[in-house]
């Protein structure tokens, strides 16, 4: 007795897997849409979400399995090559399906954290497994177990199904294969492009709303992630994203909007360089920048947030505090970029991570080192994280203190030693510099206020009943700052030092606006002997801090920073800020806003500070062109290496010592 097997064409397995993948992405999109139903309904998004989503899904499958289909047509058969190809195809189908399932499964957690589908951050954090796994294990155990279970089932099920579908295959005769191959190529190319226009399908083509999250729901997470990786590889030149202007126009516009007289720009090779005279004319001061992890306005009492920062609120009454200062981005490296280099944000990664900026890129450390300062970075974690160590040592920082340099810390968490350990060490470093008679600049970067929210017991009265919450760690971070300033005010270096406490970015940025302006608002307070207390109501940016601090320190010099020296700006100046949110960029001038989106015309708005809302409003061509110029300047300056420290004609005691690491 014989058993007959039903034989079928070689494409059947690919079609079956494609239909399963379409079902998964569609159900995921519907589920995410129901989760965010209010925001989808607000833009009448369901028809677009489902129809355009299907279009993106089909294009994704053409990219994923189109070549597999072509290979099956060419290599398939009952011979050694054919049997080898069958094994390759089986692995390809199984892993492809698993990847799509895994990414869709992890999407809700990513949206909850970052407000969008998986993007470049998904990849960037994979190179830091220790920190990321510790964070996930502490706060998302359920998602980890669910991911492991579903991953195992999808791999097992995909392998079983592909084996069954590929068990008995009848391949077409040789004379049919060229025609079938041409058909496969045509369907794959047309499906992957999904357009007869000049440009192939991309996220901007299916974006339809002012809500970036809803726009991101249209694509699937596999497409979103691969598109982000492709942008990373190209380092996202802004001219390819927002549009083009002539180099001379860009330079003219950013010079004009910098507030400096055009006659101050005298360099052709470094077009943003000017000589800047400091406001303070006494003995130059030391500088300490305390960069606070994830401390947005919502957690800061003096900015109208939760009552979590009594110490910072007290400092705001003692120093020059800013009420409307905005971060340039949503990640720590973007804050580091803005505060230490004054560089404008771009749709690419921060210059802290990019190749061309690892040496010969301007930082205030480089300028101060030329002026005889000791330059230092103090961190509680591992300084290689986010490429900080390499960037700093290549650009003016002589000394790095990181997690390996702390003896007997009181607490060590996933991200390193606690903020109190960090700031106690900082105080000791400053005392030593002062004792040796060395002027110093130190960037002190906190890390406790970061998921999984670990900090020592018995330091604060908990705001939330559960200890490891964002609110409680924000309160602990404030406690550590308060303890540091108790030491600093009694120290030998206090009268000779200028301090700034500023956040790197808001903890979570998201919302229904193309750029959620309020969620870029952060605390910033300048303190020190001789600083007049005031609450500054002007709009300001992180890029304005470095020029202002140099001026208050009494350090004059030539540099390429285009941020404003706020000591020289009239109190009636409305201010301006630049904010990069994923692929979108906002230019805020007073309460007028222009938002740039990829491959779209600039959009005008007005911003209501009281209600924290954007409203459509036509903006002038001048403002739109200025916004575009700022967006293009950063990419152009990076690519053409225009952002360097010029030789200081008045610099003295330039250090030639080799970098040392403690």
N, C-alpha and C positions, 0 to 999 in steps of 0.2 A: 504494500500500500504506500503510495507516494503522496506527499503534501505539496500542493502548488502554492507558490507565493505570488501575490499580486505585484506585478512590476509597474514602475511608473517612471516619469521623466526626471532628469537630474535636477531640475529647478524646484521640484516640489518641496524639498527641505528648506530652501531659502525662502520660498513663498510662505510656508507655514510659520517659520521663525519671524518673518516680516509681519505677518498678521498678528502674531502674539505680541510682538514689540509695539505695534500700533495700538493694540488694545490696552497695553500697560501704560503707554504715554498718555493716551486719551483719558483713561480712568484716573490717572494721577492728576492730569490737568483739571478734570472735573472736580476731583476731591479738593485740590488746592483752591479752585475757584469757589467752591462751597465754603471752605474755611475763611476765605477773604471775600465773602459774598457782598458785603456792604461796599467794598471798594470796587468790585467788578460791576455791581449795579449802578454805582455812582457815575460811571463812564459808559453805561449801556454796553458792556463789554462782552456779554456771552456769545453773540453770533460771531464776532471777530475772534474771540478766544478759541472757539471750537473749529471754525473753518480755516483760519490762518494757521492754527495749531496743527491741523491735519496736514496742511501744506509743508510746514517745517518738519513734521515727523517723516513724511515721505522723502523729503530731501535728505534727512539724516540717514534713513535706511539706504538710500542710494550711495551715500558716502561710505557707509559702514559695510555694506554687503554687495555693492555693485561690482567691485573687482573680483569678489568671490564668485559671483555669477558668471563673469567673463572667464575666469580661470576654469570653472566647471565645464563651460562650453569647449574650451581649448584642450584641457588636459584630461578630461574625464574619459574613462573607458576601462575595459577589463584587461588591463596590462599593468606592469609594475609602476609606471608613472601615474596611471589612473588610481591605483590602490593607494599610492602615497598621497595623491591629491585628496582622496576621500578622507584620509586621516587629518590632513591640514584643514579641510573644510569643516570637519566635525568639531575641531578645537575652536576654529574661527566663529562658528555659529554659537557654540556654548559660551565662550567668553564674551562675545558681543552682546548676547541676551543678558548675561549676568551683569555686565557693566551698566546697561540701561536700567535694569531693575535696581541695582545698588544706588545709582545716582538719584533716581526718582525717590527711593526710600529715604535717602539722606537729605533730600531737599527741604522738607518742613523744618528740620532743625537748623539748617543753614539760613533759611528765610527768617526764622525766629531770631537768629543772632545778627544777621547782616541785612535783612530787609529785601533781599533779591535772591534769584536762583543762584546755584553755584557758579562762581566766576574765578578770576585769577587767584583770589585768596585761598580757594580750595586747594590749589596746587602749591602755592607759596608756603603754606603751613605744613605740607607733607614732609618738608625737609627738616622739620623740628619735631620728630616723633615723641621725644621725652615730654616736652612741654604740652603738646597737643593731647597725647594719650592721658596724661595726668589730669588735664582739664576735662576731657570727655568722661573719664572714669569717675571723677568726683561728681559731676553734675548731670551726666546723661547715660547712666548705666542701662536704663531701659532701652534706649536707642541702640546701644552697643550690642546687647543681647539679641534684640530683634534683627539687627543687621547681620549678625553671625548666623542666626537661624535661617533667615531668608536667603542669604548668600549661599549657604550650604544646600538648601533645597533647590535654588535656581541652578546651581552648578550640576547637582545630581540629576535634576529633571531635564535640563538642557542636554546633558550627555546621553541620557537614556533616549530621549526623543530623537536627537540627531542620529543616534545609532540605528534606531528603528526605521527612520525615514530614508536612510542611506543604505539599508541592508540589501535591497534588491532594486537596482536601477538599470533602466534601459537607456543607453545613450544614443543620440541621433547619428545617422550615418554621416560619413566624412563630408559628403557633398552638400549637406544641409548646414554644416557647422559655420562656414563663413557668413551665411545670411543671418543665422541666429546670433553670432557674435556681433555683427553690425547692429542688430536690433537691440541687443543688450547694451552696447556702447551708447546708442542714441537715447535709450530710456534712462540710463545712468546719468549721462551728461545733462540731459534736459531736466531730469528730476532733481539732480543735485543743484543745478543753477536755479531752477524754479522760476525762471524769468527769461523773457526774450529781450530784455533791456540791456543797457550797456554794462550794468553791474549785476552780479549774481545775488541770490538771496543773502540777506544779512539781517541781524536783529532790528536795525533801523527801518528796514523795508516793511516789517510787520508791526512796528510800533504805531500806536494809534491814539494813545491817551496821555494826559499830563501826569499820570501815576506810574512811576517806573516799575513798581512791583507788578502791576497788572500787565504792563508791557512785557516783563520778563516771563510771565506765566504763559504767554503765547508760544514761546519756544519751549523745547524740552531741555532737561538738564544736561544731557549729553551734548547737544548742539551748543548750549550756552558755555559749557566748559571748554570744548574744543575751540570755539571762537575766541575765548579769552586767552587760551594757550597760543593761538595764532597771533593775537595782538601782542602778547608778551615777546614772542620771537622777533616781531618786527619793531619792538620797543615803541609802538604806537606814536608815530610822528603825527603831531596835531594837525598838520596841513592835510593829512589824508583823512582826518576825522571831521574837522569843522569847516574846512574851506581854505582858500589860499589868499595871501596878500603878498605884494612885493616886499622884499627884505627892507628896502628903504622906508616903505610905509609902516611896517611893523616897528622899526626903530624909532621913527619920528613920533608915532603915537604913544609908545610906552615912555619915551623921554618926556613928552609933554605931560602925560598923566602922572609922572613921578613927582611932580611939584618942583622940580629943579629948573633953573633957567637953562635954556638950550645952549647957552655959551659955556656952561659948566662941563658939557660933554666934549672932550677934546681928543679922544682916542678913536681911531678908525678900526683898529684891530680888536679892541674890546669896547664895543659901542655903548655899553651901559655904565662904564666907569666914570666917576666924578670924584673930585676932592671934596671932602666934607669936614667942615670946621666944627669941633665940638662946642656945645653950649657951655659946659662946665670948664673953667680955665684953671682950676686948682691942680694939686697933685693928682695924677691919674689914679683912679680907684681900682680895686680888685672887682671881679665879677663872678657871681654865683647864680647860675640858672637852675632852679629846681623844677624839673619837668615832671608833672604829675600824670600818671597813667589814668586815662579814661575818666577824668573828672570834669564832666560837662556841667552846664548851667543848671540842669535839673537837680543836681546833687549839691548845689552850692547856695547856701543861705543868702548871702548878700546879693545874689542875682535872682532872688525870688524862688529858688528851688527848695528842696526839702531841708529841714533843719539838721543837717549832718556835718556841717563844717564850722563849728563855733570858733575854732582857732583861726581859720582863714578869714572868716567874717571879721574877727577882731583886727587882723592884719590889714584888711581892706580899709579900716578907719584910720590906720596909722600911715598908710602909704598912698601911692598913686594907683588907684584901682580903676579898672576898665569895666564898663557896663555892657558895651556892645563890641567886644572883640571876638573875631570869628577864626576858627581853625581853617586851614587850607584843605584839609582832607579828613579821612575817617580812620587812618591807621597811624601807628606810632612813628614809623619812618617818615611819613609825610609831615608830622609835627616836628620831628628832628630836622628835617630838610628846611622847613620854614624858619625855625628859631635859630639854627646855627649857621645857615647859609643865606637866608633871606631870599631863597630861590622860589620862583612862582610855580604853582602846581601845574601838572600836565596829565593827559590821559595815560601816559606811560607809568611805569613804576617810579617810585621815588629815586632820586639820584643816589641815595644811600646804597641802592642795590645795583645800579647800572654800571656797565663796564668802563665807559669813557670818563667817569667821574671819580674813579678810585684814587687818582692822583691829579695834582694841578687843578683842583676845583676849589673855588673860594669858600672858605669858612671864616667865621670871626676868630676861631682858634689860630688860623694861619696868620691873620692880620696881627693879632695880639702877640703871637710868638715873635713876629718881626719886631715888635715893640718891647721885647725883653720879658714877656710874661711866661710863667709856667702854665702849661695848658693841659687840662686833665678831664677825663671822663670817669665818673664813678657810678657803678651799677651794681645792683644786688644779685643779678642773674649772670648768665654766661654771655659774655660780650660778643661772641660770634653770632648770636641770634640776630636775624634780619641784616646780617653783613655789617653790623655797626663797627666792630673791631677793625676790619679792613678799611672801611671808609674813613674812620677817624684817624687811624695811624697814617694813612696816606695823605691826609689833608689838615695837618697842623697840630693834631693832638699828640703830645709827647708821652703822656702817662695814662695808663688805663688800670683802674681798680675794678675787679669783678668778683664773682662768687668765690673763686678759689683763694682770694686774698683775705677772707674774714676768718679770724681765729675765735672760736667759741661763740658763734652768733646765738642770740637768744631764741631764734626761730628760723627754720628753713622750710619753705614750702615748694610747690611745684615750679615756681618762677624764680626761686633763689631765696636769699635771706630777706628778712622782713624790712619794712621801711624804717623802723627804728634802728635796726642794725646799720642800714645804709646811711642814715643821717648822722648817727653817732660817729661812724667812720669818717664821714665828710667833715664834721666839726674837728676831728683830730687832724685830718689832713690840712685844714685851713690854719689851725693853730701852728702846725709845724712850718708851713710856708711863711707865716708871719714871723715866727721866731727866727727863721733863716734870712729874713729881710727880702723875700722874693715876692714880687707882684704875681698874682695868679688869676687864672680863669678856670672855672670848673663847671662842667655840665653834670648835674646829679639827676639821674633818671630813676624814678620809683617804679615798683612793679607789684606791690601787694594788691592794689585795686584792680585785679584781673581774675577772671574765672580760672580756677575754682574757688576763689575768695577765701584764702587761707591767711590767718593772722593769729598772733598770740592771744591766749586767754587773759581775762581780768585786766584789760587795758581800757575798755570803753563800756558804757552802758548800752547794751544792744538796742538798736532801733527796731529791728525785726526779731521776732521770737527765735526763729532758726538762725544759728550763728552765721553760716557760710552763705551770705547773700550779698548782692551788689551794694545795697544800702549800708550794711554793716562794714564792709571793707572800705567804702568811701569815708565812713566816719573814722575808721581806724587810720586811714591815710592822713586825714586831717589831724588826728591825735599826734602822729609822728612828726608832722610839720610843726605843730605847736611845741612839742618837746625840743625840736631842733632850735627854734627861735628863742626859747628860754636860754639855751646854751650860747647861742650866737650873740645875744644882747649883753651877755656877761663876758664875752670873749675879748681877747686883745685885738682881733681883726675887725670888729664890728664897725668902728668909725671909718675904716679905710675901705670898706667893701659895699658894693651895690648888689642887691639881691632882686631876683624876680621869681615869683611863684606863678607858673602858668601850666595849663593842661596841654597835653599833646593832641587830644581830640575828645569828642563825646563818646560815651561807652557804646551806645547803639544808635545808629543813624538809619532812619527809615520813615516812611510816610507816603501820603498820596501826592506830594508835590514832586515835580521834576528834580528839584533840589530843595530838601527840607531845611530852610535857612536857620530856623531856631535851633535845630539839632547840631549846628556847627558853632553855636555860641558857647564860649568857655571863659573861665575866670583867668584873670591876669592881674598881678599886683606887683608894682615896683616899690622896693623898700630900701631904706638906708639912711644914714646920717645926712641931714640936709634935704631930704625929699619931702616936699609939702604935701600933706594929705589932701586928696580930692577924689571925687568919683567922676570919671571922664565919660561923658554921654555920647561922644562921637563914635561913628562906625570906624573900626580899626581891624587890621589883619595881623595874623602872626608874623607876616613878613615885615611889619613895621617895628617889631620889637627890637631886632638887632641894631638898626640904625639909631633908634632912640636910646638904647642902652649904651652904645659907644659914645654918644653925645653926652649923656649923663655921667659917664665914667671920666670924661675929659680926654678921650682918645680921638684925635683927628687923623685923617688919612684918606687915601684913595681906595675905593672899592667899587665893585660892580652891582651892589644891591640897589634895587629900585624902590624899596619900601620907604615910607616917609619917616623923617625925624620928627616925632610928634612934639618935641620941645619947641619946634620952630613953626608949627602949624597953628593958625588962628583958631580960637575956640569955636568959631562959627563955621569952620570947615566941616562939611557934612561927612567926610570920610568915605573910604571905599574898602571893599574886601573881595577876595577871590576864593571860591569854594569849588573843589573838585569832588563830584559825587558819582562814583563809577564812571560812566562814559559822558556824563553831563557836567558842564561847568557853569557856575553862576558868577556874574560880575555885579556887585552891589555898590551903588554910589548914592549915599544918603538913603532914601527909601525907594529909589529907582533900581530896577533889576533887569538885566539881560541874561537869558539862559541859552547856552549853546548846546546843541544835541548833534550826534553824528549824522552827517549828510542831510541836515535840515536847516532851514532858515532860522536865524536867531529870533527868539521870542521875547517880547517885552512884558514886564510886570511892574507892579508897585508892591512894596512890602509893608504890611501893617504891623508895626512892632508890638502894639498893645494886644492885638488878637492873633499875632504870630501866623499871619496868612498872606499868601500871594494872590494878587488879583491881576488879571490881564489888563495891560495898558500899553498902547503904542509907545515905543521909544525911538529917539532920533537915530538917524543913520550914523551920526558921530559917535553915539554911545555904543551902538552895535559894532562899529568898526574898532572902537577902543577895546571892547570886550574880546573881539576876535584877535586883536593884536596881542593882548596879554596871554591868550590861550596859545598863540603861535610862538610867542617869544621864548617860552621855556624850552620847547622842543628844538627850536632853531639854535638857541644858545648852547644846549647840550650837544646836539649833533655836530655843530661847527666849532665847539670848544671855545666859546666866547666868554665863559664865566670863570675867569681866573683872577688870582690876586696879582695886581700890578706891583712892580717894584716900588717900594716906598722911599721917596727921595728924602724924607725926614725921619725914616725909621732908624732906630739905634739898637745896638746890642742884639742884632739878629742872631738867633740861636742856630748853630750848626750841629748841635749834639744829636746823636742818633736816638731814635725813639726807644724809650724804655718802658717796660710793662711790669707793674708791681704785682 
